[in-house]
């Protein structure tokens, strides 16, 4: 039998997924404008040429980090919206998961990565604006599907609009993210979430 050909070149000296997580953490801490390529290089342990080769420039790095965040958010949303519990309980699980993420920064609450970093940049950057819009719309659609299923089972008042209710669920989540970032206590945010669920579910 012939020996397999030897690989050429040096092996990859980094874990792409781990490196991207470090990129996300850097942007989450200081925002898009406040994060330099030197900051990212220090966080990932990669030099600038390696960063460019692996991910592209700063905008590409941010967009990949945002895509990773949306991917994690969709997984968390699907788990929270499992169809084995009433809508009221499912929505509280959504808010509980969101609050856990918003308070995951250690010393201080950091809110939502997308809301905290993409909103300002979306005004002038069409790529970030498009990525933000697609991510938010995907979350809305996931929530809407779960609300439609609940409405079909009679959990909501007749005539309830699942699309509008889904937007309301999302709007409360964004409000919680902002309030967490400026220092509202976790217990107060949970109380706010329960009031929102009461309103949404009737």
matplotlib code that plots the C-alpha trace (Angstrom):
import matplotlib.pyplot as plt

x = [0.0, 1.2, 1.9, -0.6, 0.9, 2.3, 0.5, 2.3, 2.7, 2.5, -0.5, -3.1, -1.9, -5.3, -8.8, -11.1, -14.1, -12.2, -10.6, -13.9, -15.3, -12.4, -13.3, -16.9, -15.9, -13.6, -16.3, -18.9, -16.6, -15.7, -18.1, -17.3, -15.7, -13.9, -12.2, -9.0, -7.3, -4.5, -7.1, -8.4, -4.9, -4.1, -7.3, -6.9, -3.1, -2.9, -0.9, -2.5, -1.5, -2.9, -6.1, -6.5, -5.7, -8.2, -11.1, -10.5, -10.5, -12.2, -15.7, -15.4, -14.3, -17.3, -19.8, -18.5, -18.8, -22.3, -23.2, -21.9, -24.0, -27.1, -26.5, -26.1, -29.2, -31.3, -30.3, -31.2, -34.5, -35.4, -34.6, -36.7, -39.7, -40.0, -43.6, -44.0, -45.1, -47.7, -46.8, -46.7, -44.0, -42.1, -41.9, -40.6, -37.9, -37.0, -36.6, -34.8, -32.2, -31.9, -31.3, -28.6, -26.8, -27.1, -25.5, -22.8, -20.1, -18.7, -18.1, -20.9, -24.0, -23.2, -26.7, -27.2, -24.2, -26.3, -28.3, -25.3, -22.8, -24.7, -27.4, -25.0, -23.0, -26.1, -26.9, -23.9, -22.8, -25.2, -23.5, -24.0, -27.5, -28.4, -27.0, -28.8, -32.1, -31.8, -30.9, -33.8, -36.3, -35.2, -35.8, -39.2, -40.2, -39.2, -41.3, -44.2, -44.3, -44.5, -47.3, -49.3, -49.1, -50.3, -53.2, -54.3, -54.5, -56.7, -54.1, -54.7, -57.7, -59.6, -58.2, -54.7, -52.1, -49.1, -46.8, -47.5, -47.2, -43.9, -42.6, -43.8, -41.9, -38.8, -39.2, -39.4, -36.2, -34.4, -35.6, -34.4, -31.0, -30.7, -31.9, -29.5, -26.6, -27.3, -27.7, -31.3, -31.1, -31.8, -34.8, -36.5, -35.9, -37.5, -40.5, -40.7, -40.6, -43.4, -45.6, -44.9, -45.8, -49.1, -49.8, -48.9, -50.8, -53.8]
y = [0.0, 3.5, 5.8, 8.8, 12.1, 14.3, 17.6, 20.6, 23.8, 24.5, 23.2, 25.7, 27.3, 28.4, 27.1, 29.2, 28.8, 29.7, 32.7, 33.9, 33.7, 35.9, 38.3, 38.4, 39.1, 41.9, 43.7, 43.0, 44.7, 47.8, 48.1, 48.2, 51.6, 51.2, 47.9, 48.0, 45.2, 45.4, 44.7, 41.7, 40.4, 40.5, 38.7, 36.0, 35.6, 36.1, 38.8, 41.1, 39.1, 35.9, 37.7, 39.0, 35.6, 33.8, 36.3, 39.4, 43.0, 44.5, 44.7, 41.0, 40.1, 41.9, 40.4, 36.9, 37.5, 38.8, 35.8, 33.5, 35.5, 35.1, 31.4, 30.9, 33.1, 30.9, 27.8, 29.3, 30.5, 27.0, 25.4, 28.0, 27.8, 24.0, 23.0, 20.9, 23.8, 26.5, 29.7, 31.7, 29.4, 29.3, 33.1, 33.3, 30.8, 33.0, 36.0, 34.0, 32.8, 36.4, 37.8, 35.1, 36.1, 39.8, 39.3, 36.9, 39.6, 39.0, 42.4, 44.3, 43.4, 43.7, 43.4, 42.0, 41.9, 42.8, 45.6, 46.9, 47.0, 46.9, 49.5, 52.5, 51.1, 50.1, 53.7, 54.2, 50.6, 48.7, 45.4, 45.6, 47.0, 44.0, 41.5, 43.1, 43.2, 39.5, 38.4, 40.3, 39.1, 35.5, 35.8, 37.4, 34.5, 31.9, 33.5, 34.1, 30.4, 29.4, 32.0, 30.7, 27.2, 28.5, 30.4, 27.3, 25.5, 28.3, 29.8, 33.3, 35.5, 35.2, 37.7, 37.9, 38.8, 36.4, 38.6, 41.7, 39.8, 38.3, 41.8, 42.8, 39.8, 40.9, 44.6, 43.6, 41.5, 44.5, 46.8, 44.3, 44.2, 48.0, 48.3, 45.5, 47.4, 50.6, 48.8, 47.7, 44.8, 41.3, 40.8, 44.0, 42.9, 39.5, 41.4, 43.4, 40.3, 38.7, 41.8, 41.7, 38.0, 38.7, 41.4, 39.3, 36.2, 38.0]
z = [0.0, -0.8, 2.1, 2.3, 1.1, 3.7, 4.5, 3.3, 5.2, 8.9, 10.9, 12.1, 15.3, 16.5, 17.1, 14.8, 17.1, 20.2, 18.4, 17.2, 20.7, 21.9, 19.1, 20.2, 23.8, 22.7, 20.8, 23.5, 26.1, 24.2, 21.2, 17.5, 17.4, 20.8, 19.8, 17.8, 15.8, 18.4, 21.1, 19.1, 18.4, 22.1, 23.0, 20.5, 20.7, 16.9, 15.1, 12.5, 9.4, 11.0, 11.8, 8.3, 6.8, 9.1, 9.3, 7.2, 8.4, 11.4, 9.7, 8.7, 12.2, 13.7, 11.3, 12.0, 15.7, 15.3, 13.2, 16.0, 18.6, 16.5, 16.1, 19.9, 20.4, 18.1, 19.9, 23.3, 21.9, 20.5, 23.9, 25.8, 23.4, 23.6, 22.9, 26.0, 28.3, 28.2, 26.3, 29.6, 31.0, 27.6, 27.4, 31.0, 30.1, 27.1, 29.4, 32.1, 29.5, 28.1, 31.5, 32.2, 29.1, 29.8, 33.3, 32.1, 31.9, 35.3, 37.1, 35.3, 33.3, 29.6, 28.0, 24.5, 22.2, 19.1, 20.7, 22.6, 19.6, 16.3, 16.8, 16.5, 13.7, 11.7, 11.0, 8.6, 7.9, 5.5, 6.1, 9.9, 9.4, 7.2, 9.6, 12.5, 10.7, 9.6, 13.1, 14.7, 12.1, 12.6, 16.4, 15.7, 13.4, 15.9, 18.6, 16.2, 15.3, 19.0, 19.6, 16.6, 18.1, 21.4, 19.8, 17.9, 21.3, 22.6, 25.0, 23.7, 23.3, 20.0, 17.4, 18.9, 16.3, 16.7, 14.5, 16.7, 19.9, 18.8, 18.1, 21.6, 23.1, 21.3, 22.3, 26.0, 25.6, 24.0, 26.8, 29.4, 27.7, 27.8, 31.4, 32.5, 31.0, 32.9, 36.2, 36.8, 39.3, 38.0, 40.4, 39.0, 35.4, 36.2, 37.7, 34.5, 32.4, 34.4, 33.9, 30.1, 30.0, 31.8, 29.2, 26.2, 27.4, 28.6]

ax = plt.figure().add_subplot(projection="3d")
ax.plot(x, y, z, "-o")
ax.set_aspect("equal")
plt.show()
